[in-house]
Amino acid sequence: MDKLLTAIAAQFNKVVNWFWSRDPIAQMRLEYDNAVVQIKEGREGLEQYRSLVERVQRQVVLGEKREAELAAKIKAYLSAGNRNVAGQLAVELNTVRQDLGENREQLKMHEQAYTNNVEKIQHAGKKLAQVREKINQYEADLKMSAAEAEIAKLSEAFNFNVTTDFGELEQLIHEKIDLNRAKVRVSADMSNEGLERIQAEKEMEKHMGEDLLTQFEVEMGLKTPETANIALQAKSLGEETAETSTETTKI
């Protein structure tokens, strides 16, 4: 029985691989559409999660209001000399403050989780836009490689030497190899990324923007190459000094 199931699975894999090899662009579009659906579902879940955050926030507001009311009543009863009632209210105030503290911690945690998830979904949307552009480019490249293959066949049929890239059948093979590798890269781009990596990318973009801005200022004559170089060195030295100070503090 196990051998039969293994054989059936092997045949099924062959069929799947055949469809993948027949139209990889269609498969990539299907994967893209599935990812879009997942992001949509993620956004809907995030909306529900936000309602939870709003509910906790409302509890915090009510708790703060109740805390202020009880504190005012306690002061009034103490001023009137009624310590018995003031003591009872003090016990209630203590309970309210404990609940308020817990709700504040919950709100802080939920707000942070919500912010992190929003950032992840936005980042995934940006990645999907890049994937869509890649799919369009791959489709164009695949059509071009098909044209190259047709020209290569013509050159063989008429026995004349084609020296351009259109006449190289090997180029078609390389194009398909590159496409397979690109599929792996797209899958990696679509993988779930943590916030640390996202922040690292943002920092890299920020530094790249600063370097490009300095280069633009030099090109426009706003800075001299020497001044720009000194500024960059000073910035780098500042970052190294800050890192050294941080390490010293930790020690």
Backbone as CSV, one residue per row, in Angstrom:
resi,resn,N_x,N_y,N_z,CA_x,CA_y,CA_z,C_x,C_y,C_z
1,MET,0.827,-1.209,0.000,0.000,0.000,0.000,0.861,1.259,0.000
2,ASP,1.919,1.257,0.831,2.821,2.409,0.892,3.503,2.633,-0.449
3,LYS,3.896,1.551,-1.115,4.549,1.684,-2.417,3.592,2.289,-3.435
4,LEU,2.330,1.891,-3.351,1.330,2.424,-4.277,1.138,3.919,-4.056
5,LEU,1.032,4.337,-2.783,0.869,5.753,-2.475,2.087,6.553,-2.917
6,THR,3.289,5.986,-2.725,4.510,6.662,-3.158,4.536,6.839,-4.666
7,ALA,4.112,5.814,-5.391,4.081,5.894,-6.852,3.082,6.945,-7.324
8,ILE,1.909,6.983,-6.669,0.895,7.983,-7.036,1.412,9.392,-6.769
9,ALA,2.061,9.574,-5.619,2.618,10.892,-5.287,3.675,11.306,-6.291
10,ALA,4.497,10.358,-6.719,5.543,10.661,-7.705,4.924,11.104,-9.028
11,GLN,3.865,10.419,-9.460,3.190,10.798,-10.700,2.535,12.168,-10.577
12,PHE,1.962,12.431,-9.412,1.340,13.734,-9.188,2.381,14.846,-9.259
13,ASN,3.551,14.604,-8.661,4.629,15.595,-8.719,5.082,15.831,-10.149
14,LYS,5.101,14.804,-10.953,5.478,14.960,-12.360,4.493,15.869,-13.079
15,VAL,3.195,15.668,-12.797,2.174,16.505,-13.435,2.320,17.960,-13.009
16,VAL,2.530,18.163,-11.703,2.699,19.523,-11.196,3.919,20.182,-11.829
17,ASN,5.036,19.467,-11.864,6.257,20.010,-12.464,6.063,20.320,-13.941
18,TRP,5.252,19.511,-14.623,5.004,19.756,-16.038,4.265,21.076,-16.236
19,PHE,3.257,21.320,-15.391,2.518,22.575,-15.491,3.403,23.772,-15.141
20,TRP,4.263,23.586,-14.160,5.176,24.672,-13.788,6.115,25.003,-14.941
21,SER,6.666,23.990,-15.574,7.612,24.212,-16.666,6.915,24.756,-17.907
22,ARG,5.633,24.430,-18.091,4.916,24.893,-19.274,4.653,26.392,-19.214
23,ASP,4.288,26.903,-18.083,3.961,28.336,-17.982,4.372,28.865,-16.613
24,PRO,5.668,29.089,-16.410,6.123,29.572,-15.097,5.606,30.976,-14.778
25,ILE,5.401,31.806,-15.812,4.891,33.158,-15.557,3.494,33.094,-14.940
26,ALA,2.658,32.204,-15.498,1.306,32.053,-14.939,1.367,31.584,-13.491
27,GLN,2.318,30.695,-13.195,2.466,30.225,-11.817,2.912,31.354,-10.895
28,MET,3.826,32.210,-11.405,4.283,33.342,-10.599,3.132,34.310,-10.339
29,ARG,2.301,34.546,-11.354,1.144,35.421,-11.157,0.169,34.818,-10.148
30,LEU,0.013,33.500,-10.186,-0.858,32.828,-9.231,-0.322,33.001,-7.814
31,GLU,0.996,32.824,-7.645,1.603,33.005,-6.329,1.448,34.449,-5.866
32,TYR,1.586,35.379,-6.816,1.424,36.800,-6.485,-0.003,37.079,-6.020
33,ASP,-0.986,36.534,-6.755,-2.387,36.740,-6.379,-2.676,36.146,-5.003
34,ASN,-2.101,34.971,-4.724,-2.300,34.359,-3.404,-1.716,35.234,-2.296
35,ALA,-0.546,35.836,-2.588,0.078,36.712,-1.591,-0.773,37.955,-1.360
36,VAL,-1.382,38.485,-2.425,-2.259,39.644,-2.279,-3.451,39.302,-1.390
37,VAL,-4.015,38.105,-1.595,-5.140,37.664,-0.772,-4.721,37.544,0.692
38,GLN,-3.507,37.018,0.911,-3.027,36.871,2.285,-2.855,38.232,2.961
39,ILE,-2.347,39.203,2.211,-2.187,40.544,2.776,-3.553,41.153,3.091
40,LYS,-4.514,40.926,2.190,-5.867,41.431,2.441,-6.442,40.821,3.709
41,GLU,-6.266,39.516,3.873,-6.749,38.856,5.088,-6.013,39.374,6.318
42,GLY,-4.709,39.642,6.146,-3.935,40.187,7.259,-4.439,41.563,7.674
43,ARG,-4.809,42.381,6.696,-5.331,43.703,7.012,-6.676,43.606,7.729
44,GLU,-7.517,42.671,7.302,-8.802,42.493,7.976,-8.593,42.042,9.423
45,GLY,-7.650,41.130,9.626,-7.344,40.703,10.988,-6.782,41.842,11.822
46,LEU,-5.999,42.701,11.170,-5.414,43.838,11.875,-6.500,44.835,12.300
47,GLU,-7.528,44.962,11.473,-8.644,45.839,11.842,-9.345,45.321,13.101
48,GLN,-9.526,44.010,13.163,-10.147,43.424,14.357,-9.248,43.610,15.581
49,TYR,-7.945,43.463,15.360,-7.009,43.642,16.473,-7.027,45.093,16.964
50,ARG,-7.197,46.029,16.011,-7.238,47.439,16.398,-8.454,47.722,17.274
51,SER,-9.569,47.026,17.008,-10.754,47.205,17.844,-10.467,46.776,19.283
52,LEU,-9.642,45.729,19.437,-9.240,45.305,20.783,-8.408,46.390,21.451
53,VAL,-7.499,46.981,20.697,-6.666,48.056,21.245,-7.532,49.232,21.684
54,GLU,-8.516,49.567,20.845,-9.396,50.681,21.182,-10.191,50.376,22.461
55,ARG,-10.607,49.130,22.633,-11.371,48.752,23.820,-10.504,48.889,25.075
56,VAL,-9.262,48.429,24.999,-8.361,48.559,26.152,-8.082,50.028,26.445
57,GLN,-7.918,50.805,25.380,-7.674,52.232,25.564,-8.869,52.909,26.248
58,ARG,-10.057,52.478,25.878,-11.258,53.020,26.509,-11.295,52.653,27.990
59,GLN,-10.870,51.450,28.331,-10.823,51.026,29.732,-9.831,51.871,30.525
60,VAL,-8.707,52.207,29.871,-7.717,53.054,30.544,-8.293,54.440,30.830
61,VAL,-8.987,54.998,29.835,-9.586,56.324,30.013,-10.611,56.313,31.138
62,LEU,-11.456,55.286,31.158,-12.457,55.169,32.222,-11.795,54.977,33.582
63,GLY,-10.728,54.190,33.615,-10.021,53.977,34.874,-9.400,55.249,35.405
64,GLU,-8.822,56.049,34.490,-8.231,57.324,34.908,-9.313,58.278,35.431
65,LYS,-10.456,58.245,34.765,-11.560,59.095,35.229,-12.046,58.659,36.604
66,ARG,-12.185,57.345,36.809,-12.632,56.818,38.103,-11.598,57.119,39.184
67,GLU,-10.327,57.020,38.837,-9.260,57.326,39.802,-9.359,58.767,40.273
68,ALA,-9.574,59.675,39.333,-9.676,61.091,39.702,-10.901,61.350,40.571
69,GLU,-12.015,60.686,40.238,-13.235,60.877,41.026,-13.050,60.388,42.457
70,LEU,-12.458,59.204,42.603,-12.256,58.656,43.949,-11.297,59.513,44.766
71,ALA,-10.237,59.991,44.122,-9.274,60.836,44.839,-9.941,62.105,45.328
72,ALA,-10.824,62.690,44.489,-11.531,63.913,44.909,-12.480,63.629,46.069
73,LYS,-13.172,62.489,46.007,-14.095,62.138,47.096,-13.353,61.897,48.409
74,ILE,-12.214,61.222,48.315,-11.432,60.948,49.529,-10.996,62.250,50.186
75,LYS,-10.539,63.194,49.391,-10.127,64.488,49.938,-11.306,65.205,50.594
76,ALA,-12.480,65.091,49.939,-13.663,65.768,50.500,-14.072,65.150,51.825
77,TYR,-14.065,63.824,51.917,-14.454,63.162,53.178,-13.435,63.400,54.272
78,LEU,-12.162,63.463,53.899,-11.135,63.769,54.900,-11.310,65.181,55.424
79,SER,-11.645,66.100,54.519,-11.864,67.487,54.949,-13.067,67.584,55.873
80,ALA,-14.070,66.704,55.617,-15.273,66.707,56.469,-15.068,65.900,57.741
81,GLY,-13.909,65.254,57.900,-13.622,64.491,59.095,-14.191,63.090,59.098
82,ASN,-14.691,62.638,57.980,-15.285,61.292,57.886,-14.223,60.334,57.370
83,ARG,-13.385,59.839,58.266,-12.280,58.971,57.874,-12.765,57.553,57.541
84,ASN,-13.882,57.157,58.073,-14.387,55.822,57.801,-14.735,55.653,56.324
85,VAL,-15.536,56.580,55.815,-15.904,56.518,54.400,-14.675,56.749,53.526
86,ALA,-13.814,57.679,53.943,-12.599,57.958,53.176,-11.722,56.715,53.071
87,GLY,-11.673,55.927,54.169,-10.891,54.693,54.144,-11.460,53.676,53.183
88,GLN,-12.782,53.538,53.162,-13.416,52.608,52.221,-13.119,52.999,50.767
89,LEU,-13.217,54.313,50.535,-12.920,54.795,49.172,-11.450,54.607,48.825
90,ALA,-10.582,54.694,49.819,-9.153,54.499,49.574,-8.871,53.063,49.129
91,VAL,-9.585,52.103,49.746,-9.439,50.706,49.334,-9.890,50.534,47.885
92,GLU,-11.031,51.152,47.561,-11.530,51.072,46.177,-10.562,51.748,45.216
93,LEU,-9.981,52.877,45.638,-9.021,53.589,44.792,-7.800,52.734,44.514
94,ASN,-7.370,51.998,45.540,-6.207,51.128,45.349,-6.497,50.051,44.308
95,THR,-7.696,49.473,44.357,-8.086,48.457,43.363,-8.152,49.058,41.962
96,VAL,-8.740,50.257,41.896,-8.848,50.934,40.597,-7.459,51.207,40.030
97,ARG,-6.533,51.622,40.868,-5.182,51.923,40.393,-4.455,50.660,39.919
98,GLN,-4.685,49.551,40.606,-4.074,48.289,40.168,-4.604,47.872,38.802
99,ASP,-5.939,47.953,38.671,-6.536,47.612,37.367,-6.053,48.574,36.281
100,LEU,-5.942,49.836,36.637,-5.499,50.833,35.668,-4.070,50.566,35.227
101,GLY,-3.233,50.162,36.196,-1.853,49.851,35.838,-1.760,48.674,34.883
102,GLU,-2.562,47.643,35.155,-2.575,46.473,34.275,-3.089,46.841,32.880
103,ASN,-4.139,47.650,32.843,-4.690,48.058,31.549,-3.700,48.915,30.766
104,ARG,-2.951,49.737,31.469,-1.950,50.555,30.793,-0.845,49.689,30.185
105,GLU,-0.432,48.663,30.923,0.578,47.748,30.399,0.039,46.994,29.183
106,GLN,-1.214,46.547,29.285,-1.837,45.850,28.159,-1.943,46.771,26.947
107,LEU,-2.330,48.007,27.183,-2.462,48.961,26.077,-1.118,49.212,25.412
108,LYS,-0.081,49.357,26.217,1.246,49.581,25.665,1.699,48.414,24.806
109,MET,1.451,47.199,25.306,1.845,45.998,24.574,1.057,45.870,23.267
110,HIS,-0.270,46.084,23.340,-1.110,45.950,22.156,-0.797,47.029,21.119
111,GLU,-0.534,48.230,21.577,-0.190,49.317,20.652,1.105,48.994,19.910
112,GLN,2.086,48.455,20.639,3.357,48.112,20.010,3.174,46.987,18.997
113,ALA,2.396,45.970,19.376,2.140,44.851,18.464,1.397,45.330,17.224
114,TYR,0.430,46.209,17.420,-0.331,46.744,16.275,0.586,47.514,15.334
115,THR,1.430,48.371,15.914,2.360,49.166,15.095,3.308,48.264,14.321
116,ASN,3.815,47.222,14.984,4.731,46.298,14.313,4.047,45.583,13.150
117,ASN,2.823,45.135,13.356,2.106,44.426,12.306,1.752,45.342,11.142
118,VAL,1.406,46.580,11.442,1.137,47.545,10.368,2.384,47.741,9.511
119,GLU,3.518,47.867,10.176,4.763,48.078,9.442,5.122,46.862,8.588
120,LYS,4.863,45.671,9.128,5.147,44.458,8.357,4.255,44.361,7.124
121,ILE,2.972,44.676,7.274,2.053,44.605,6.145,2.427,45.645,5.097
122,GLN,2.792,46.843,5.530,3.213,47.867,4.579,4.476,47.433,3.837
123,HIS,5.383,46.823,4.573,6.624,46.352,3.945,6.327,45.235,2.942
124,ALA,5.425,44.332,3.314,5.048,43.248,2.401,4.384,43.798,1.148
125,GLY,3.557,44.842,1.308,2.940,45.467,0.143,3.966,46.068,-0.795
126,LYS,5.000,46.671,-0.225,6.074,47.232,-1.036,6.814,46.131,-1.794
127,LYS,7.066,45.022,-1.100,7.725,43.890,-1.749,6.868,43.324,-2.880
128,LEU,5.558,43.252,-2.661,4.671,42.725,-3.693,4.686,43.604,-4.939
129,ALA,4.745,44.923,-4.744,4.822,45.826,-5.895,6.087,45.548,-6.702
130,GLN,7.188,45.290,-6.002,8.436,44.965,-6.689,8.321,43.635,-7.428
131,VAL,7.640,42.673,-6.798,7.459,41.373,-7.441,6.627,41.510,-8.714
132,ARG,5.582,42.343,-8.644,4.742,42.537,-9.826,5.568,43.092,-10.997
133,GLU,6.447,44.036,-10.694,7.309,44.589,-11.736,8.254,43.520,-12.290
134,LYS,8.768,42.668,-11.400,9.660,41.602,-11.842,8.933,40.613,-12.744
135,ILE,7.693,40.288,-12.381,6.933,39.341,-13.201,6.737,39.887,-14.605
136,ASN,6.400,41.173,-14.697,6.226,41.791,-16.014,7.534,41.761,-16.803
137,GLN,8.644,42.010,-16.102,9.940,41.985,-16.776,10.297,40.575,-17.229
138,TYR,10.024,39.591,-16.373,10.308,38.206,-16.751,9.486,37.780,-17.956
139,GLU,8.236,38.208,-17.989,7.371,37.859,-19.117,7.922,38.437,-20.412
140,ALA,8.384,39.702,-20.345,8.968,40.323,-21.533,10.251,39.608,-21.945
141,ASP,11.079,39.249,-20.953,12.326,38.548,-21.260,12.056,37.169,-21.862
142,LEU,11.013,36.513,-21.352,10.690,35.188,-21.871,10.232,35.274,-23.329
143,LYS,9.432,36.291,-23.641,9.004,36.479,-25.033,10.196,36.778,-25.930
144,MET,11.126,37.577,-25.430,12.317,37.888,-26.209,13.159,36.643,-26.432
145,SER,13.273,35.811,-25.395,14.067,34.588,-25.544,13.407,33.633,-26.538
146,ALA,12.051,33.630,-26.567,11.362,32.800,-27.543,11.654,33.284,-28.965
147,ALA,11.702,34.614,-29.141,12.047,35.172,-30.455,13.468,34.799,-30.843
148,GLU,14.364,34.804,-29.858,15.750,34.417,-30.122,15.825,32.965,-30.593
149,ALA,15.002,32.120,-29.947,15.008,30.706,-30.330,14.507,30.526,-31.758
150,GLU,13.483,31.280,-32.144,12.956,31.182,-33.508,13.988,31.622,-34.525
151,ILE,14.693,32.700,-34.215,15.725,33.181,-35.137,16.866,32.173,-35.229
152,ALA,17.190,31.547,-34.076,18.245,30.533,-34.084,17.855,29.362,-34.988
153,LYS,16.571,28.958,-34.931,16.108,27.874,-35.793,16.192,28.266,-37.266
154,LEU,15.834,29.521,-37.566,15.910,29.989,-38.947,17.347,29.971,-39.459
155,SER,18.260,30.392,-38.571,19.660,30.430,-38.995,20.182,29.031,-39.293
156,GLU,19.726,28.036,-38.521,20.140,26.656,-38.777,19.510,26.131,-40.076
157,ALA,18.241,26.486,-40.320,17.551,25.982,-41.502,18.149,26.518,-42.781
158,PHE,18.567,27.787,-42.776,19.093,28.397,-43.998,20.610,28.379,-44.055
159,ASN,21.260,27.738,-43.032,22.713,27.553,-43.058,23.477,28.866,-43.186
160,PHE,23.059,29.895,-42.462,23.879,31.101,-42.433,24.200,31.427,-40.986
161,ASN,25.298,32.118,-40.772,25.819,32.372,-39.432,25.222,33.661,-38.877
162,VAL,24.521,33.557,-37.784,23.976,34.727,-37.121,24.890,35.060,-35.946
163,THR,25.466,36.248,-35.953,26.453,36.608,-34.932,25.840,37.371,-33.762
164,THR,24.590,37.790,-33.880,23.966,38.541,-32.787,23.418,37.578,-31.741
165,ASP,22.984,38.182,-30.611,22.423,37.378,-29.530,21.148,36.660,-29.945
166,PHE,20.451,37.185,-30.964,19.204,36.545,-31.395,19.463,35.176,-32.000
167,GLY,20.669,34.953,-32.489,20.953,33.673,-33.142,21.540,32.643,-32.222
168,GLU,21.644,32.934,-30.933,22.292,32.014,-29.998,21.240,31.239,-29.217
169,LEU,21.133,29.978,-29.478,20.208,29.130,-28.728,20.651,29.016,-27.266
170,GLU,21.956,29.114,-27.078,22.468,29.035,-25.712,21.923,30.168,-24.846
171,GLN,21.680,31.316,-25.493,21.141,32.447,-24.744,19.772,32.112,-24.160
172,LEU,18.959,31.386,-24.915,17.645,30.977,-24.435,17.762,30.103,-23.194
173,ILE,18.735,29.195,-23.222,18.940,28.317,-22.068,19.312,29.133,-20.833
174,HIS,20.233,30.112,-21.040,20.643,30.952,-19.922,19.473,31.781,-19.385
175,GLU,18.620,32.219,-20.306,17.461,32.998,-19.869,16.558,32.163,-18.970
176,LYS,16.337,30.911,-19.339,15.482,30.044,-18.531,16.133,29.718,-17.187
177,ILE,17.462,29.540,-17.211,18.171,29.303,-15.944,18.035,30.517,-15.041
178,ASP,18.210,31.718,-15.607,18.078,32.946,-14.826,16.665,33.090,-14.270
179,LEU,15.684,32.674,-15.072,14.300,32.765,-14.614,14.055,31.852,-13.418
180,ASN,14.609,30.641,-13.472,14.455,29.716,-12.342,15.097,30.281,-11.084
181,ARG,16.293,30.872,-11.264,16.956,31.467,-10.101,16.159,32.657,-9.583
182,ALA,15.557,33.412,-10.503,14.763,34.564,-10.091,13.552,34.133,-9.282
183,LYS,12.971,32.990,-9.641,11.828,32.488,-8.889,12.213,32.214,-7.431
184,VAL,13.411,31.665,-7.256,13.898,31.410,-5.893,14.083,32.727,-5.153
185,ARG,14.629,33.731,-5.871,14.847,35.022,-5.230,13.528,35.699,-4.850
186,VAL,12.537,35.571,-5.740,11.225,36.147,-5.446,10.633,35.485,-4.207
187,SER,10.782,34.162,-4.112,10.278,33.449,-2.936,10.952,33.954,-1.669
188,ALA,12.260,34.219,-1.771,12.982,34.750,-0.612,12.481,36.139,-0.261
189,ASP,12.207,36.975,-1.302,11.700,38.319,-1.052,10.334,38.293,-0.398
190,MET,9.549,37.244,-0.714,8.201,37.155,-0.185,8.149,36.523,1.207
191,SER,9.303,36.061,1.710,9.316,35.408,3.016,9.037,36.421,4.120
192,ASN,8.597,35.891,5.274,8.279,36.768,6.399,9.564,37.326,6.982
193,GLU,9.650,38.651,7.075,10.841,39.301,7.577,10.542,39.931,8.931
194,GLY,11.543,39.901,9.814,11.371,40.495,11.120,11.601,41.984,11.083
195,LEU,11.254,42.620,12.172,11.381,44.072,12.235,12.828,44.523,12.187
196,GLU,13.750,43.700,12.730,15.152,44.109,12.722,15.670,44.263,11.299
197,ARG,15.289,43.349,10.440,15.727,43.445,9.054,15.103,44.646,8.353
198,ILE,13.825,44.893,8.663,13.155,46.042,8.061,13.840,47.331,8.499
199,GLN,14.129,47.430,9.797,14.796,48.621,10.290,16.180,48.772,9.676
200,ALA,16.883,47.638,9.480,18.209,47.693,8.858,18.125,48.231,7.438
201,GLU,17.077,47.801,6.716,16.898,48.299,5.353,16.609,49.798,5.362
202,LYS,15.785,50.233,6.329,15.485,51.657,6.412,16.742,52.467,6.702
203,GLU,17.581,51.962,7.635,18.824,52.663,7.963,19.741,52.733,6.735
204,MET,19.800,51.626,5.986,20.637,51.615,4.788,20.143,52.646,3.771
205,GLU,18.792,52.701,3.561,18.233,53.667,2.626,18.506,55.089,3.095
206,LYS,18.436,55.303,4.420,18.683,56.628,4.963,20.125,57.059,4.686
207,HIS,21.099,56.165,4.950,22.499,56.501,4.716,22.793,56.687,3.223
208,MET,22.176,55.831,2.399,22.360,55.979,0.961,21.817,57.327,0.476
209,GLY,20.655,57.731,1.013,20.076,59.017,0.639,20.985,60.161,1.035
210,GLU,21.602,60.070,2.228,22.507,61.122,2.680,23.727,61.219,1.774
211,ASP,24.285,60.058,1.408,25.459,60.057,0.518,25.119,60.635,-0.847
212,LEU,23.948,60.252,-1.382,23.529,60.762,-2.693,23.263,62.262,-2.627
213,LEU,22.688,62.729,-1.501,22.447,64.159,-1.343,23.759,64.929,-1.307
214,THR,24.759,64.397,-0.615,26.069,65.043,-0.582,26.684,65.101,-1.974
215,GLN,26.550,63.994,-2.712,27.062,63.968,-4.086,26.350,65.002,-4.960
216,PHE,25.009,65.145,-4.767,24.238,66.121,-5.526,24.706,67.534,-5.191
217,GLU,24.979,67.795,-3.889,25.441,69.130,-3.486,26.785,69.456,-4.107
218,VAL,27.637,68.452,-4.239,28.927,68.676,-4.895,28.725,68.976,-6.370
219,GLU,27.807,68.204,-7.021,27.546,68.417,-8.437,26.954,69.794,-8.714
220,MET,26.102,70.292,-7.792,25.466,71.602,-7.961,26.362,72.749,-7.508
221,GLY,27.523,72.427,-6.982,28.435,73.463,-6.548,28.129,74.016,-5.176
222,LEU,27.188,73.353,-4.442,26.854,73.818,-3.100,27.951,73.455,-2.098
223,LYS,28.685,72.413,-2.423,29.812,72.001,-1.602,30.979,71.646,-2.509
224,THR,32.172,71.796,-1.986,33.347,71.344,-2.727,33.597,69.890,-2.401
225,PRO,34.262,69.168,-3.287,34.555,67.759,-2.977,35.310,67.604,-1.663
226,GLU,36.211,68.586,-1.369,36.976,68.478,-0.129,36.062,68.647,1.086
227,THR,35.154,69.635,1.014,34.233,69.876,2.120,33.311,68.698,2.334
228,ALA,32.813,68.155,1.231,31.913,67.001,1.316,32.624,65.820,1.939
229,ASN,33.890,65.607,1.562,34.652,64.484,2.100,34.873,64.659,3.594
230,ILE,35.176,65.910,4.024,35.387,66.187,5.449,34.103,65.932,6.219
231,ALA,32.970,66.344,5.629,31.676,66.148,6.299,31.372,64.678,6.485
232,LEU,31.630,63.888,5.447,31.379,62.457,5.538,32.288,61.808,6.574
233,GLN,33.593,62.260,6.597,34.522,61.700,7.577,34.095,62.062,8.999
234,ALA,33.624,63.306,9.190,33.180,63.739,10.496,31.981,62.947,10.960
235,LYS,31.057,62.722,10.022,29.861,61.923,10.351,30.256,60.512,10.742
236,SER,31.169,59.901,9.984,31.615,58.542,10.278,32.316,58.482,11.620
237,LEU,33.178,59.529,11.900,33.892,59.565,13.166,32.910,59.697,14.323
238,GLY,31.856,60.519,14.122,30.840,60.683,15.159,30.139,59.396,15.480
239,GLU,29.793,58.630,14.421,29.115,57.350,14.633,30.021,56.384,15.372
240,GLU,31.323,56.353,14.995,32.252,55.440,15.670,32.416,55.822,17.134
241,THR,32.480,57.173,17.412,32.625,57.638,18.790,31.412,57.252,19.612
242,ALA,30.217,57.409,18.991,28.980,57.044,19.705,28.954,55.573,20.030
243,GLU,29.386,54.735,19.067,29.413,53.289,19.301,30.391,52.939,20.401
244,THR,31.582,53.630,20.409,32.607,53.362,21.429,32.085,53.749,22.808
245,SER,31.380,54.902,22.862,30.828,55.352,24.147,29.795,54.377,24.665
246,THR,28.993,53.869,23.741,27.952,52.903,24.136,28.580,51.635,24.705
247,GLU,29.628,51.141,24.026,30.308,49.935,24.506,30.946,50.171,25.861
248,THR,31.536,51.373,26.052,32.184,51.689,27.331,31.153,51.731,28.451
249,THR,29.984,52.319,28.132,28.918,52.398,29.139,28.446,51.020,29.550
250,LYS,28.282,50.137,28.525,27.858,48.771,28.834,28.853,48.074,29.726
251,ILE,30.167,48.261,29.473,31.213,47.625,30.298,31.123,48.141,31.726
